[in-house]
Amino acid sequence: MFPTFLSEPEENAPGQLLADLERRQDEALEQLDDLEKKLNEVLKGLNVDVEEPELD
């Protein structure tokens, strides 16, 4: 019988961890964008003007 690490599915294949981390990062960034949109809507409803910081 093969050792456990040789018989496991390819979810532990080289590069799979990086792909999973990139997918999770993309999901987190999408969630942040959604939260920012909701926050801006709430602030707009409260008549609060938010200044955008300058990016260098």
mmCIF entry with sequence, helices, sheets and N, C-alpha, C, O atoms, coordinates in Angstrom:
data_MODEL
# 
_entry.id   MODEL 
# 
_entity.id                         1 
_entity.type                       polymer 
_entity.pdbx_number_of_molecules   1 
# 
_entity_poly.entity_id                      1 
_entity_poly.type                           'polypeptide(L)' 
_entity_poly.nstd_linkage                   no 
_entity_poly.nstd_monomer                   no 
_entity_poly.pdbx_seq_one_letter_code       MFPTFLSEPEENAPGQLLADLERRQDEALEQLDDLEKKLNEVLKGLNVDVEEPELD 
_entity_poly.pdbx_seq_one_letter_code_can   MFPTFLSEPEENAPGQLLADLERRQDEALEQLDDLEKKLNEVLKGLNVDVEEPELD 
_entity_poly.pdbx_strand_id                 A 
# 
loop_
_entity_poly_seq.entity_id 
_entity_poly_seq.num 
_entity_poly_seq.mon_id 
_entity_poly_seq.hetero 
1 1  MET n 
1 2  PHE n 
1 3  PRO n 
1 4  THR n 
1 5  PHE n 
1 6  LEU n 
1 7  SER n 
1 8  GLU n 
1 9  PRO n 
1 10 GLU n 
1 11 GLU n 
1 12 ASN n 
1 13 ALA n 
1 14 PRO n 
1 15 GLY n 
1 16 GLN n 
1 17 LEU n 
1 18 LEU n 
1 19 ALA n 
1 20 ASP n 
1 21 LEU n 
1 22 GLU n 
1 23 ARG n 
1 24 ARG n 
1 25 GLN n 
1 26 ASP n 
1 27 GLU n 
1 28 ALA n 
1 29 LEU n 
1 30 GLU n 
1 31 GLN n 
1 32 LEU n 
1 33 ASP n 
1 34 ASP n 
1 35 LEU n 
1 36 GLU n 
1 37 LYS n 
1 38 LYS n 
1 39 LEU n 
1 40 ASN n 
1 41 GLU n 
1 42 VAL n 
1 43 LEU n 
1 44 LYS n 
1 45 GLY n 
1 46 LEU n 
1 47 ASN n 
1 48 VAL n 
1 49 ASP n 
1 50 VAL n 
1 51 GLU n 
1 52 GLU n 
1 53 PRO n 
1 54 GLU n 
1 55 LEU n 
1 56 ASP n 
# 
_struct_asym.id          A 
_struct_asym.entity_id   1 
# 
loop_
_struct_conf.conf_type_id 
_struct_conf.id 
_struct_conf.pdbx_PDB_helix_id 
_struct_conf.beg_label_comp_id 
_struct_conf.beg_label_asym_id 
_struct_conf.beg_label_seq_id 
_struct_conf.pdbx_beg_PDB_ins_code 
_struct_conf.end_label_comp_id 
_struct_conf.end_label_asym_id 
_struct_conf.end_label_seq_id 
_struct_conf.pdbx_end_PDB_ins_code 
_struct_conf.beg_auth_comp_id 
_struct_conf.beg_auth_asym_id 
_struct_conf.beg_auth_seq_id 
_struct_conf.end_auth_comp_id 
_struct_conf.end_auth_asym_id 
_struct_conf.end_auth_seq_id 
_struct_conf.pdbx_PDB_helix_class 
_struct_conf.details 
_struct_conf.pdbx_PDB_helix_length 
HELX_P HELX_P1 AA1 THR A 4  ? SER A 7  ? THR A 4  SER A 7  1 ? 4  
HELX_P HELX_P2 AA2 GLU A 10 ? ASN A 12 ? GLU A 10 ASN A 12 5 ? 3  
HELX_P HELX_P3 AA3 GLN A 16 ? GLY A 45 ? GLN A 16 GLY A 45 1 ? 30 
# 
_struct_conf_type.id          HELX_P 
_struct_conf_type.criteria    ? 
_struct_conf_type.reference   ? 
# 
loop_
_atom_site.group_PDB 
_atom_site.id 
_atom_site.type_symbol 
_atom_site.label_atom_id 
_atom_site.label_alt_id 
_atom_site.label_comp_id 
_atom_site.label_asym_id 
_atom_site.label_entity_id 
_atom_site.label_seq_id 
_atom_site.pdbx_PDB_ins_code 
_atom_site.Cartn_x 
_atom_site.Cartn_y 
_atom_site.Cartn_z 
_atom_site.occupancy 
_atom_site.B_iso_or_equiv 
_atom_site.pdbx_formal_charge 
_atom_site.auth_seq_id 
_atom_site.auth_comp_id 
_atom_site.auth_asym_id 
_atom_site.auth_atom_id 
_atom_site.pdbx_PDB_model_num 
ATOM 1   N N  . MET A 1 1  ? 0.843   -1.185 0.000  1.00 0.00 ? 1  MET A N  1 
ATOM 2   C CA . MET A 1 1  ? 0.000   0.000  0.000  1.00 0.00 ? 1  MET A CA 1 
ATOM 3   C C  . MET A 1 1  ? 0.886   1.245  0.000  1.00 0.00 ? 1  MET A C  1 
ATOM 4   O O  . MET A 1 1  ? 1.960   1.258  0.600  1.00 0.00 ? 1  MET A O  1 
ATOM 5   N N  . PHE A 1 2  ? 0.416   2.290  -0.684 1.00 0.00 ? 2  PHE A N  1 
ATOM 6   C CA . PHE A 1 2  ? 1.172   3.533  -0.767 1.00 0.00 ? 2  PHE A CA 1 
ATOM 7   C C  . PHE A 1 2  ? 1.081   4.301  0.543  1.00 0.00 ? 2  PHE A C  1 
ATOM 8   O O  . PHE A 1 2  ? 0.091   4.189  1.266  1.00 0.00 ? 2  PHE A O  1 
ATOM 9   N N  . PRO A 1 3  ? 2.106   5.074  0.848  1.00 0.00 ? 3  PRO A N  1 
ATOM 10  C CA . PRO A 1 3  ? 1.994   5.961  2.016  1.00 0.00 ? 3  PRO A CA 1 
ATOM 11  C C  . PRO A 1 3  ? 0.832   6.927  1.817  1.00 0.00 ? 3  PRO A C  1 
ATOM 12  O O  . PRO A 1 3  ? 0.415   7.188  0.689  1.00 0.00 ? 3  PRO A O  1 
ATOM 13  N N  . THR A 1 4  ? 0.323   7.445  2.906  1.00 0.00 ? 4  THR A N  1 
ATOM 14  C CA . THR A 1 4  ? -0.854  8.312  2.866  1.00 0.00 ? 4  THR A CA 1 
ATOM 15  C C  . THR A 1 4  ? -0.669  9.497  1.921  1.00 0.00 ? 4  THR A C  1 
ATOM 16  O O  . THR A 1 4  ? -1.580  9.832  1.165  1.00 0.00 ? 4  THR A O  1 
ATOM 17  N N  . PHE A 1 5  ? 0.503   10.132 1.959  1.00 0.00 ? 5  PHE A N  1 
ATOM 18  C CA . PHE A 1 5  ? 0.675   11.330 1.148  1.00 0.00 ? 5  PHE A CA 1 
ATOM 19  C C  . PHE A 1 5  ? 0.661   11.036 -0.349 1.00 0.00 ? 5  PHE A C  1 
ATOM 20  O O  . PHE A 1 5  ? 0.399   11.944 -1.138 1.00 0.00 ? 5  PHE A O  1 
ATOM 21  N N  . LEU A 1 6  ? 0.931   9.815  -0.762 1.00 0.00 ? 6  LEU A N  1 
ATOM 22  C CA . LEU A 1 6  ? 0.886   9.476  -2.181 1.00 0.00 ? 6  LEU A CA 1 
ATOM 23  C C  . LEU A 1 6  ? -0.511  9.104  -2.644 1.00 0.00 ? 6  LEU A C  1 
ATOM 24  O O  . LEU A 1 6  ? -0.819  9.187  -3.833 1.00 0.00 ? 6  LEU A O  1 
ATOM 25  N N  . SER A 1 7  ? -1.347  8.697  -1.715 1.00 0.00 ? 7  SER A N  1 
ATOM 26  C CA . SER A 1 7  ? -2.676  8.250  -2.103 1.00 0.00 ? 7  SER A CA 1 
ATOM 27  C C  . SER A 1 7  ? -3.755  9.314  -1.890 1.00 0.00 ? 7  SER A C  1 
ATOM 28  O O  . SER A 1 7  ? -4.923  9.085  -2.201 1.00 0.00 ? 7  SER A O  1 
ATOM 29  N N  . GLU A 1 8  ? -3.367  10.472 -1.361 1.00 0.00 ? 8  GLU A N  1 
ATOM 30  C CA . GLU A 1 8  ? -4.339  11.540 -1.144 1.00 0.00 ? 8  GLU A CA 1 
ATOM 31  C C  . GLU A 1 8  ? -4.718  12.174 -2.475 1.00 0.00 ? 8  GLU A C  1 
ATOM 32  O O  . GLU A 1 8  ? -3.938  12.130 -3.426 1.00 0.00 ? 8  GLU A O  1 
ATOM 33  N N  . PRO A 1 9  ? -5.907  12.761 -2.552 1.00 0.00 ? 9  PRO A N  1 
ATOM 34  C CA . PRO A 1 9  ? -6.309  13.430 -3.796 1.00 0.00 ? 9  PRO A CA 1 
ATOM 35  C C  . PRO A 1 9  ? -5.362  14.570 -4.136 1.00 0.00 ? 9  PRO A C  1 
ATOM 36  O O  . PRO A 1 9  ? -4.505  14.937 -3.332 1.00 0.00 ? 9  PRO A O  1 
ATOM 37  N N  . GLU A 1 10 ? -5.517  15.119 -5.310 1.00 0.00 ? 10 GLU A N  1 
ATOM 38  C CA . GLU A 1 10 ? -4.595  16.140 -5.797 1.00 0.00 ? 10 GLU A CA 1 
ATOM 39  C C  . GLU A 1 10 ? -4.783  17.498 -5.146 1.00 0.00 ? 10 GLU A C  1 
ATOM 40  O O  . GLU A 1 10 ? -4.154  18.471 -5.565 1.00 0.00 ? 10 GLU A O  1 
ATOM 41  N N  . GLU A 1 11 ? -5.633  17.588 -4.133 1.00 0.00 ? 11 GLU A N  1 
ATOM 42  C CA . GLU A 1 11 ? -5.820  18.877 -3.470 1.00 0.00 ? 11 GLU A CA 1 
ATOM 43  C C  . GLU A 1 11 ? -4.550  19.336 -2.787 1.00 0.00 ? 11 GLU A C  1 
ATOM 44  O O  . GLU A 1 11 ? -4.410  20.523 -2.491 1.00 0.00 ? 11 GLU A O  1 
ATOM 45  N N  . ASN A 1 12 ? -3.622  18.431 -2.528 1.00 0.00 ? 12 ASN A N  1 
ATOM 46  C CA . ASN A 1 12 ? -2.354  18.797 -1.907 1.00 0.00 ? 12 ASN A CA 1 
ATOM 47  C C  . ASN A 1 12 ? -1.226  18.852 -2.932 1.00 0.00 ? 12 ASN A C  1 
ATOM 48  O O  . ASN A 1 12 ? -0.055  18.906 -2.556 1.00 0.00 ? 12 ASN A O  1 
ATOM 49  N N  . ALA A 1 13 ? -1.558  18.837 -4.202 1.00 0.00 ? 13 ALA A N  1 
ATOM 50  C CA . ALA A 1 13 ? -0.547  18.880 -5.252 1.00 0.00 ? 13 ALA A CA 1 
ATOM 51  C C  . ALA A 1 13 ? 0.190   20.213 -5.194 1.00 0.00 ? 13 ALA A C  1 
ATOM 52  O O  . ALA A 1 13 ? -0.369  21.219 -4.758 1.00 0.00 ? 13 ALA A O  1 
ATOM 53  N N  . PRO A 1 14 ? 1.451   20.216 -5.639 1.00 0.00 ? 14 PRO A N  1 
ATOM 54  C CA . PRO A 1 14 ? 2.201   21.476 -5.661 1.00 0.00 ? 14 PRO A CA 1 
ATOM 55  C C  . PRO A 1 14 ? 1.444   22.538 -6.456 1.00 0.00 ? 14 PRO A C  1 
ATOM 56  O O  . PRO A 1 14 ? 0.902   22.256 -7.525 1.00 0.00 ? 14 PRO A O  1 
ATOM 57  N N  . GLY A 1 15 ? 1.414   23.730 -5.937 1.00 0.00 ? 15 GLY A N  1 
ATOM 58  C CA . GLY A 1 15 ? 0.715   24.819 -6.609 1.00 0.00 ? 15 GLY A CA 1 
ATOM 59  C C  . GLY A 1 15 ? -0.742  24.935 -6.219 1.00 0.00 ? 15 GLY A C  1 
ATOM 60  O O  . GLY A 1 15 ? -1.347  25.991 -6.404 1.00 0.00 ? 15 GLY A O  1 
ATOM 61  N N  . GLN A 1 16 ? -1.320  23.868 -5.680 1.00 0.00 ? 16 GLN A N  1 
ATOM 62  C CA . GLN A 1 16 ? -2.732  23.913 -5.310 1.00 0.00 ? 16 GLN A CA 1 
ATOM 63  C C  . GLN A 1 16 ? -2.954  24.853 -4.129 1.00 0.00 ? 16 GLN A C  1 
ATOM 64  O O  . GLN A 1 16 ? -3.961  25.558 -4.068 1.00 0.00 ? 16 GLN A O  1 
ATOM 65  N N  . LEU A 1 17 ? -2.016  24.858 -3.201 1.00 0.00 ? 17 LEU A N  1 
ATOM 66  C CA . LEU A 1 17 ? -2.136  25.756 -2.049 1.00 0.00 ? 17 LEU A CA 1 
ATOM 67  C C  . LEU A 1 17 ? -2.107  27.212 -2.505 1.00 0.00 ? 17 LEU A C  1 
ATOM 68  O O  . LEU A 1 17 ? -2.897  28.030 -2.034 1.00 0.00 ? 17 LEU A O  1 
ATOM 69  N N  . LEU A 1 18 ? -1.198  27.531 -3.418 1.00 0.00 ? 18 LEU A N  1 
ATOM 70  C CA . LEU A 1 18 ? -1.123  28.897 -3.930 1.00 0.00 ? 18 LEU A CA 1 
ATOM 71  C C  . LEU A 1 18 ? -2.410  29.280 -4.649 1.00 0.00 ? 18 LEU A C  1 
ATOM 72  O O  . LEU A 1 18 ? -2.920  30.386 -4.468 1.00 0.00 ? 18 LEU A O  1 
ATOM 73  N N  . ALA A 1 19 ? -2.935  28.373 -5.461 1.00 0.00 ? 19 ALA A N  1 
ATOM 74  C CA . ALA A 1 19 ? -4.184  28.645 -6.184 1.00 0.00 ? 19 ALA A CA 1 
ATOM 75  C C  . ALA A 1 19 ? -5.325  28.874 -5.201 1.00 0.00 ? 19 ALA A C  1 
ATOM 76  O O  . ALA A 1 19 ? -6.159  29.755 -5.410 1.00 0.00 ? 19 ALA A O  1 
ATOM 77  N N  . ASP A 1 20 ? -5.363  28.084 -4.131 1.00 0.00 ? 20 ASP A N  1 
ATOM 78  C CA . ASP A 1 20 ? -6.413  28.235 -3.124 1.00 0.00 ? 20 ASP A CA 1 
ATOM 79  C C  . ASP A 1 20 ? -6.276  29.574 -2.405 1.00 0.00 ? 20 ASP A C  1 
ATOM 80  O O  . ASP A 1 20 ? -7.272  30.258 -2.166 1.00 0.00 ? 20 ASP A O  1 
ATOM 81  N N  . LEU A 1 21 ? -5.057  29.944 -2.063 1.00 0.00 ? 21 LEU A N  1 
ATOM 82  C CA . LEU A 1 21 ? -4.832  31.228 -1.391 1.00 0.00 ? 21 LEU A CA 1 
ATOM 83  C C  . LEU A 1 21 ? -5.203  32.402 -2.295 1.00 0.00 ? 21 LEU A C  1 
ATOM 84  O O  . LEU A 1 21 ? -5.777  33.385 -1.827 1.00 0.00 ? 21 LEU A O  1 
ATOM 85  N N  . GLU A 1 22 ? -4.881  32.308 -3.577 1.00 0.00 ? 22 GLU A N  1 
ATOM 86  C CA . GLU A 1 22 ? -5.246  33.374 -4.513 1.00 0.00 ? 22 GLU A CA 1 
ATOM 87  C C  . GLU A 1 22 ? -6.760  33.484 -4.649 1.00 0.00 ? 22 GLU A C  1 
ATOM 88  O O  . GLU A 1 22 ? -7.300  34.588 -4.720 1.00 0.00 ? 22 GLU A O  1 
ATOM 89  N N  . ARG A 1 23 ? -7.443  32.345 -4.684 1.00 0.00 ? 23 ARG A N  1 
ATOM 90  C CA . ARG A 1 23 ? -8.907  32.350 -4.782 1.00 0.00 ? 23 ARG A CA 1 
ATOM 91  C C  . ARG A 1 23 ? -9.506  32.997 -3.540 1.00 0.00 ? 23 ARG A C  1 
ATOM 92  O O  . ARG A 1 23 ? -10.420 33.817 -3.636 1.00 0.00 ? 23 ARG A O  1 
ATOM 93  N N  . ARG A 1 24 ? -8.983  32.622 -2.372 1.00 0.00 ? 24 ARG A N  1 
ATOM 94  C CA . ARG A 1 24 ? -9.497  33.185 -1.127 1.00 0.00 ? 24 ARG A CA 1 
ATOM 95  C C  . ARG A 1 24 ? -9.209  34.681 -1.038 1.00 0.00 ? 24 ARG A C  1 
ATOM 96  O O  . ARG A 1 24 ? -10.029 35.440 -0.522 1.00 0.00 ? 24 ARG A O  1 
ATOM 97  N N  . GLN A 1 25 ? -8.048  35.110 -1.539 1.00 0.00 ? 25 GLN A N  1 
ATOM 98  C CA . GLN A 1 25 ? -7.720  36.534 -1.551 1.00 0.00 ? 25 GLN A CA 1 
ATOM 99  C C  . GLN A 1 25 ? -8.694  37.291 -2.447 1.00 0.00 ? 25 GLN A C  1 
ATOM 100 O O  . GLN A 1 25 ? -9.177  38.362 -2.079 1.00 0.00 ? 25 GLN A O  1 
ATOM 101 N N  . ASP A 1 26 ? -8.981  36.738 -3.615 1.00 0.00 ? 26 ASP A N  1 
ATOM 102 C CA . ASP A 1 26 ? -9.934  37.380 -4.525 1.00 0.00 ? 26 ASP A CA 1 
ATOM 103 C C  . ASP A 1 26 ? -11.309 37.503 -3.875 1.00 0.00 ? 26 ASP A C  1 
ATOM 104 O O  . ASP A 1 26 ? -11.973 38.532 -4.010 1.00 0.00 ? 26 ASP A O  1 
ATOM 105 N N  . GLU A 1 27 ? -11.738 36.450 -3.167 1.00 0.00 ? 27 GLU A N  1 
ATOM 106 C CA . GLU A 1 27 ? -13.034 36.492 -2.484 1.00 0.00 ? 27 GLU A CA 1 
ATOM 107 C C  . GLU A 1 27 ? -13.039 37.567 -1.403 1.00 0.00 ? 27 GLU A C  1 
ATOM 108 O O  . GLU A 1 27 ? -14.020 38.295 -1.251 1.00 0.00 ? 27 GLU A O  1 
ATOM 109 N N  . ALA A 1 28 ? -11.941 37.666 -0.651 1.00 0.00 ? 28 ALA A N  1 
ATOM 110 C CA . ALA A 1 28 ? -11.855 38.670 0.412  1.00 0.00 ? 28 ALA A CA 1 
ATOM 111 C C  . ALA A 1 28 ? -11.882 40.081 -0.168 1.00 0.00 ? 28 ALA A C  1 
ATOM 112 O O  . ALA A 1 28 ? -12.526 40.970 0.389  1.00 0.00 ? 28 ALA A O  1 
ATOM 113 N N  . LEU A 1 29 ? -11.187 40.288 -1.281 1.00 0.00 ? 29 LEU A N  1 
ATOM 114 C CA . LEU A 1 29 ? -11.184 41.610 -1.912 1.00 0.00 ? 29 LEU A CA 1 
ATOM 115 C C  . LEU A 1 29 ? -12.567 41.973 -2.439 1.00 0.00 ? 29 LEU A C  1 
ATOM 116 O O  . LEU A 1 29 ? -12.973 43.132 -2.360 1.00 0.00 ? 29 LEU A O  1 
ATOM 117 N N  . GLU A 1 30 ? -13.292 41.003 -2.973 1.00 0.00 ? 30 GLU A N  1 
ATOM 118 C CA . GLU A 1 30 ? -14.663 41.252 -3.427 1.00 0.00 ? 30 GLU A CA 1 
ATOM 119 C C  . GLU A 1 30 ? -15.551 41.644 -2.252 1.00 0.00 ? 30 GLU A C  1 
ATOM 120 O O  . GLU A 1 30 ? -16.376 42.551 -2.366 1.00 0.00 ? 30 GLU A O  1 
ATOM 121 N N  . GLN A 1 31 ? -15.381 40.957 -1.119 1.00 0.00 ? 31 GLN A N  1 
ATOM 122 C CA . GLN A 1 31 ? -16.169 41.281 0.067  1.00 0.00 ? 31 GLN A CA 1 
ATOM 123 C C  . GLN A 1 31 ? -15.849 42.691 0.556  1.00 0.00 ? 31 GLN A C  1 
ATOM 124 O O  . GLN A 1 31 ? -16.748 43.429 0.959  1.00 0.00 ? 31 GLN A O  1 
ATOM 125 N N  . LEU A 1 32 ? -14.569 43.066 0.521  1.00 0.00 ? 32 LEU A N  1 
ATOM 126 C CA . LEU A 1 32 ? -14.190 44.420 0.929  1.00 0.00 ? 32 LEU A CA 1 
ATOM 127 C C  . LEU A 1 32 ? -14.806 45.467 0.012  1.00 0.00 ? 32 LEU A C  1 
ATOM 128 O O  . LEU A 1 32 ? -15.270 46.508 0.477  1.00 0.00 ? 32 LEU A O  1 
ATOM 129 N N  . ASP A 1 33 ? -14.811 45.196 -1.285 1.00 0.00 ? 33 ASP A N  1 
ATOM 130 C CA . ASP A 1 33 ? -15.438 46.130 -2.230 1.00 0.00 ? 33 ASP A CA 1 
ATOM 131 C C  . ASP A 1 33 ? -16.925 46.285 -1.932 1.00 0.00 ? 33 ASP A C  1 
ATOM 132 O O  . ASP A 1 33 ? -17.453 47.397 -1.951 1.00 0.00 ? 33 ASP A O  1 
ATOM 133 N N  . ASP A 1 34 ? -17.602 45.167 -1.655 1.00 0.00 ? 34 ASP A N  1 
ATOM 134 C CA . ASP A 1 34 ? -19.031 45.216 -1.333 1.00 0.00 ? 34 ASP A CA 1 
ATOM 135 C C  . ASP A 1 34 ? -19.277 46.011 -0.053 1.00 0.00 ? 34 ASP A C  1 
ATOM 136 O O  . ASP A 1 34 ? -20.206 46.816 0.014  1.00 0.00 ? 34 ASP A O  1 
ATOM 137 N N  . LEU A 1 35 ? -18.443 45.784 0.959  1.00 0.00 ? 35 LEU A N  1 
ATOM 138 C CA . LEU A 1 35 ? -18.593 46.516 2.219  1.00 0.00 ? 35 LEU A CA 1 
ATOM 139 C C  . LEU A 1 35 ? -18.345 48.010 2.026  1.00 0.00 ? 35 LEU A C  1 
ATOM 140 O O  . LEU A 1 35 ? -19.028 48.840 2.625  1.00 0.00 ? 35 LEU A O  1 
ATOM 141 N N  . GLU A 1 36 ? -17.368 48.348 1.190  1.00 0.00 ? 36 GLU A N  1 
ATOM 142 C CA . GLU A 1 36 ? -17.093 49.762 0.930  1.00 0.00 ? 36 GLU A CA 1 
ATOM 143 C C  . GLU A 1 36 ? -18.286 50.426 0.248  1.00 0.00 ? 36 GLU A C  1 
ATOM 144 O O  . GLU A 1 36 ? -18.637 51.559 0.578  1.00 0.00 ? 36 GLU A O  1 
ATOM 145 N N  . LYS A 1 37 ? -18.905 49.737 -0.691 1.00 0.00 ? 37 LYS A N  1 
ATOM 146 C CA . LYS A 1 37 ? -20.084 50.283 -1.366 1.00 0.00 ? 37 LYS A CA 1 
ATOM 147 C C  . LYS A 1 37 ? -21.220 50.504 -0.372 1.00 0.00 ? 37 LYS A C  1 
ATOM 148 O O  . LYS A 1 37 ? -21.887 51.538 -0.405 1.00 0.00 ? 37 LYS A O  1 
ATOM 149 N N  . LYS A 1 38 ? -21.438 49.532 0.511  1.00 0.00 ? 38 LYS A N  1 
ATOM 150 C CA . LYS A 1 38 ? -22.503 49.661 1.510  1.00 0.00 ? 38 LYS A CA 1 
ATOM 151 C C  . LYS A 1 38 ? -22.212 50.812 2.462  1.00 0.00 ? 38 LYS A C  1 
ATOM 152 O O  . LYS A 1 38 ? -23.108 51.585 2.801  1.00 0.00 ? 38 LYS A O  1 
ATOM 153 N N  . LEU A 1 39 ? -20.966 50.925 2.892  1.00 0.00 ? 39 LEU A N  1 
ATOM 154 C CA . LEU A 1 39 ? -20.583 52.009 3.792  1.00 0.00 ? 39 LEU A CA 1 
ATOM 155 C C  . LEU A 1 39 ? -20.798 53.364 3.128  1.00 0.00 ? 39 LEU A C  1 
ATOM 156 O O  . LEU A 1 39 ? -21.311 54.292 3.753  1.00 0.00 ? 39 LEU A O  1 
ATOM 157 N N  . ASN A 1 40 ? -20.409 53.475 1.873  1.00 0.00 ? 40 ASN A N  1 
ATOM 158 C CA . ASN A 1 40 ? -20.602 54.742 1.157  1.00 0.00 ? 40 ASN A CA 1 
ATOM 159 C C  . ASN A 1 40 ? -22.079 55.088 1.033  1.00 0.00 ? 40 ASN A C  1 
ATOM 160 O O  . ASN A 1 40 ? -22.447 56.259 1.121  1.00 0.00 ? 40 ASN A O  1 
ATOM 161 N N  . GLU A 1 41 ? -22.931 54.086 0.829  1.00 0.00 ? 41 GLU A N  1 
ATOM 162 C CA . GLU A 1 41 ? -24.377 54.331 0.762  1.00 0.00 ? 41 GLU A CA 1 
ATOM 163 C C  . GLU A 1 41 ? -24.905 54.839 2.099  1.00 0.00 ? 41 GLU A C  1 
ATOM 164 O O  . GLU A 1 41 ? -25.715 55.765 2.141  1.00 0.00 ? 41 GLU A O  1 
ATOM 165 N N  . VAL A 1 42 ? -24.445 54.231 3.187  1.00 0.00 ? 42 VAL A N  1 
ATOM 166 C CA . VAL A 1 42 ? -24.882 54.656 4.521  1.00 0.00 ? 42 VAL A CA 1 
ATOM 167 C C  . VAL A 1 42 ? -24.416 56.082 4.791  1.00 0.00 ? 42 VAL A C  1 
ATOM 168 O O  . VAL A 1 42 ? -25.192 56.913 5.262  1.00 0.00 ? 42 VAL A O  1 
ATOM 169 N N  . LEU A 1 43 ? -23.156 56.362 4.494  1.00 0.00 ? 43 LEU A N  1 
ATOM 170 C CA . LEU A 1 43 ? -22.633 57.709 4.728  1.00 0.00 ? 43 LEU A CA 1 
ATOM 171 C C  . LEU A 1 43 ? -23.355 58.739 3.875  1.00 0.00 ? 43 LEU A C  1 
ATOM 172 O O  . LEU A 1 43 ? -23.613 59.855 4.326  1.00 0.00 ? 43 LEU A O  1 
ATOM 173 N N  . LYS A 1 44 ? -23.681 58.366 2.643  1.00 0.00 ? 44 LYS A N  1 
ATOM 174 C CA . LYS A 1 44 ? -24.423 59.280 1.770  1.00 0.00 ? 44 LYS A CA 1 
ATOM 175 C C  . LYS A 1 44 ? -25.802 59.565 2.366  1.00 0.00 ? 44 LYS A C  1 
ATOM 176 O O  . LYS A 1 44 ? -26.283 60.696 2.312  1.00 0.00 ? 44 LYS A O  1 
ATOM 177 N N  . GLY A 1 45 ? -26.433 58.537 2.932  1.00 0.00 ? 45 GLY A N  1 
ATOM 178 C CA . GLY A 1 45 ? -27.734 58.708 3.568  1.00 0.00 ? 45 GLY A CA 1 
ATOM 179 C C  . GLY A 1 45 ? -27.667 59.599 4.793  1.00 0.00 ? 45 GLY A C  1 
ATOM 180 O O  . GLY A 1 45 ? -28.657 60.230 5.162  1.00 0.00 ? 45 GLY A O  1 
ATOM 181 N N  . LEU A 1 46 ? -26.508 59.653 5.419  1.00 0.00 ? 46 LEU A N  1 
ATOM 182 C CA . LEU A 1 46 ? -26.309 60.509 6.589  1.00 0.00 ? 46 LEU A CA 1 
ATOM 183 C C  . LEU A 1 46 ? -25.759 61.883 6.209  1.00 0.00 ? 46 LEU A C  1 
ATOM 184 O O  . LEU A 1 46 ? -25.432 62.691 7.078  1.00 0.00 ? 46 LEU A O  1 
ATOM 185 N N  . ASN A 1 47 ? -25.661 62.139 4.908  1.00 0.00 ? 47 ASN A N  1 
ATOM 186 C CA . ASN A 1 47 ? -25.116 63.401 4.395  1.00 0.00 ? 47 ASN A CA 1 
ATOM 187 C C  . ASN A 1 47 ? -23.693 63.656 4.876  1.00 0.00 ? 47 ASN A C  1 
ATOM 188 O O  . ASN A 1 47 ? -23.339 64.773 5.253  1.00 0.00 ? 47 ASN A O  1 
ATOM 189 N N  . VAL A 1 48 ? -22.888 62.605 4.857  1.00 0.00 ? 48 VAL A N  1 
ATOM 190 C CA . VAL A 1 48 ? -21.485 62.714 5.241  1.00 0.00 ? 48 VAL A CA 1 
ATOM 191 C C  . VAL A 1 48 ? -20.643 62.625 3.978  1.00 0.00 ? 48 VAL A C  1 
ATOM 192 O O  . VAL A 1 48 ? -20.762 61.681 3.198  1.00 0.00 ? 48 VAL A O  1 
ATOM 193 N N  . ASP A 1 49 ? -19.785 63.633 3.792  1.00 0.00 ? 49 ASP A N  1 
ATOM 194 C CA . ASP A 1 49 ? -18.877 63.614 2.647  1.00 0.00 ? 49 ASP A CA 1 
ATOM 195 C C  . ASP A 1 49 ? -17.545 63.022 3.090  1.00 0.00 ? 49 ASP A C  1 
ATOM 196 O O  . ASP A 1 49 ? -16.950 63.458 4.076  1.00 0.00 ? 49 ASP A O  1 
ATOM 197 N N  . VAL A 1 50 ? -17.096 62.037 2.355  1.00 0.00 ? 50 VAL A N  1 
ATOM 198 C CA . VAL A 1 50 ? -15.824 61.390 2.668  1.00 0.00 ? 50 VAL A CA 1 
ATOM 199 C C  . VAL A 1 50 ? -14.817 61.796 1.609  1.00 0.00 ? 50 VAL A C  1 
ATOM 200 O O  . VAL A 1 50 ? -15.056 61.658 0.409  1.00 0.00 ? 50 VAL A O  1 
ATOM 201 N N  . GLU A 1 51 ? -13.680 62.300 2.082  1.00 0.00 ? 51 GLU A N  1 
ATOM 202 C CA . GLU A 1 51 ? -12.622 62.672 1.150  1.00 0.00 ? 51 GLU A CA 1 
ATOM 203 C C  . GLU A 1 51 ? -11.798 61.438 0.824  1.00 0.00 ? 51 GLU A C  1 
ATOM 204 O O  . GLU A 1 51 ? -11.384 60.697 1.716  1.00 0.00 ? 51 GLU A O  1 
ATOM 205 N N  . GLU A 1 52 ? -11.567 61.229 -0.460 1.00 0.00 ? 52 GLU A N  1 
ATOM 206 C CA . GLU A 1 52 ? -10.745 60.109 -0.892 1.00 0.00 ? 52 GLU A CA 1 
ATOM 207 C C  . GLU A 1 52 ? -9.277  60.475 -0.687 1.00 0.00 ? 52 GLU A C  1 
ATOM 208 O O  . GLU A 1 52 ? -8.854  61.553 -1.106 1.00 0.00 ? 52 GLU A O  1 
ATOM 209 N N  . PRO A 1 53 ? -8.498  59.612 -0.060 1.00 0.00 ? 53 PRO A N  1 
ATOM 210 C CA . PRO A 1 53 ? -7.069  59.912 0.111  1.00 0.00 ? 53 PRO A CA 1 
ATOM 211 C C  . PRO A 1 53 ? -6.350  59.844 -1.238 1.00 0.00 ? 53 PRO A C  1 
ATOM 212 O O  . PRO A 1 53 ? -6.702  59.052 -2.111 1.00 0.00 ? 53 PRO A O  1 
ATOM 213 N N  . GLU A 1 54 ? -5.332  60.699 -1.382 1.00 0.00 ? 54 GLU A N  1 
ATOM 214 C CA . GLU A 1 54 ? -4.549  60.678 -2.607 1.00 0.00 ? 54 GLU A CA 1 
ATOM 215 C C  . GLU A 1 54 ? -3.593  59.500 -2.566 1.00 0.00 ? 54 GLU A C  1 
ATOM 216 O O  . GLU A 1 54 ? -2.905  59.278 -1.569 1.00 0.00 ? 54 GLU A O  1 
ATOM 217 N N  . LEU A 1 55 ? -3.556  58.752 -3.651 1.00 0.00 ? 55 LEU A N  1 
ATOM 218 C CA . LEU A 1 55 ? -2.632  57.631 -3.752 1.00 0.00 ? 55 LEU A CA 1 
ATOM 219 C C  . LEU A 1 55 ? -1.421  58.061 -4.558 1.00 0.00 ? 55 LEU A C  1 
ATOM 220 O O  . LEU A 1 55 ? -1.553  58.598 -5.658 1.00 0.00 ? 55 LEU A O  1 
ATOM 221 N N  . ASP A 1 56 ? -0.259  57.824 -4.014 1.00 0.00 ? 56 ASP A N  1 
ATOM 222 C CA . ASP A 1 56 ? 0.977   58.200 -4.723 1.00 0.00 ? 56 ASP A CA 1 
ATOM 223 C C  . ASP A 1 56 ? 1.385   57.138 -5.700 1.00 0.00 ? 56 ASP A C  1 
ATOM 224 O O  . ASP A 1 56 ? 2.398   57.285 -6.384 1.00 0.00 ? 56 ASP A O  1 
# 
